[in-house]
């Protein structure tokens, strides 16, 4: 299941969620938003992963500290009785471990356990300033923001104007349920300009992505420290 937390669903969010959901088959994952009536996390099973699609950093995910996010998840049904084994934060810097940082993913795992959520769930964050989904729906971490790519001027000159147009269009699309979300995502992806822009991003993001072992941070409430895979 993919849980949408972003206050606005922008173009990148539509395409990222579509790619992640379609890794095994078209729309293999259920998609819910925190304010939709269909958002019921109590139905999650041990074989599923809960992907949390949101903007953020190591301090907050969608303006929520770990305790606030834990409260939200529990209020939507993610209680101790749910047999969920893995929660993945699709959020920038959600697993940063440099310096004296206690990664957000570890704090969230502990807060979930303390506030009535699953005690054995493994929470995964990304040890990078931003995370990126590739064309196959694989989520990776990177240290360099896109605007600092050495060839970012290529994207600006070739794609930026149309990307901004379609991003505004995406943000204004009615999206009150899963059916509308999927229809919007498929409609947006049908445009050649969007495919070309993301093709450029997919190709160039690879230069700056970390490997899975260094880019992902794993945490659980029954372990005192985070660990790398």
Secondary structure as GFF3:
##gff-version 3
##sequence-region A 1 229
A	DSSP	beta_strand	2	4	.	.	.	ID=ss1
A	DSSP	alpha_helix	11	21	.	.	.	ID=ss2
A	DSSP	beta_strand	31	33	.	.	.	ID=ss3
A	DSSP	three_ten_helix	41	43	.	.	.	ID=ss4
A	DSSP	beta_strand	49	53	.	.	.	ID=ss5
A	DSSP	alpha_helix	66	75	.	.	.	ID=ss6
A	DSSP	beta_strand	86	90	.	.	.	ID=ss7
A	DSSP	alpha_helix	104	114	.	.	.	ID=ss8
A	DSSP	beta_strand	122	126	.	.	.	ID=ss9
A	DSSP	beta_strand	130	133	.	.	.	ID=ss10
A	DSSP	beta_strand	139	142	.	.	.	ID=ss11
A	DSSP	three_ten_helix	146	148	.	.	.	ID=ss12
A	DSSP	alpha_helix	152	155	.	.	.	ID=ss13
A	DSSP	pi_helix	156	160	.	.	.	ID=ss14
A	DSSP	alpha_helix	161	171	.	.	.	ID=ss15
A	DSSP	alpha_helix	178	189	.	.	.	ID=ss16
A	DSSP	alpha_helix	192	205	.	.	.	ID=ss17
A	DSSP	three_ten_helix	206	208	.	.	.	ID=ss18
A	DSSP	alpha_helix	212	215	.	.	.	ID=ss19
A	DSSP	beta_strand	216	219	.	.	.	ID=ss20
###
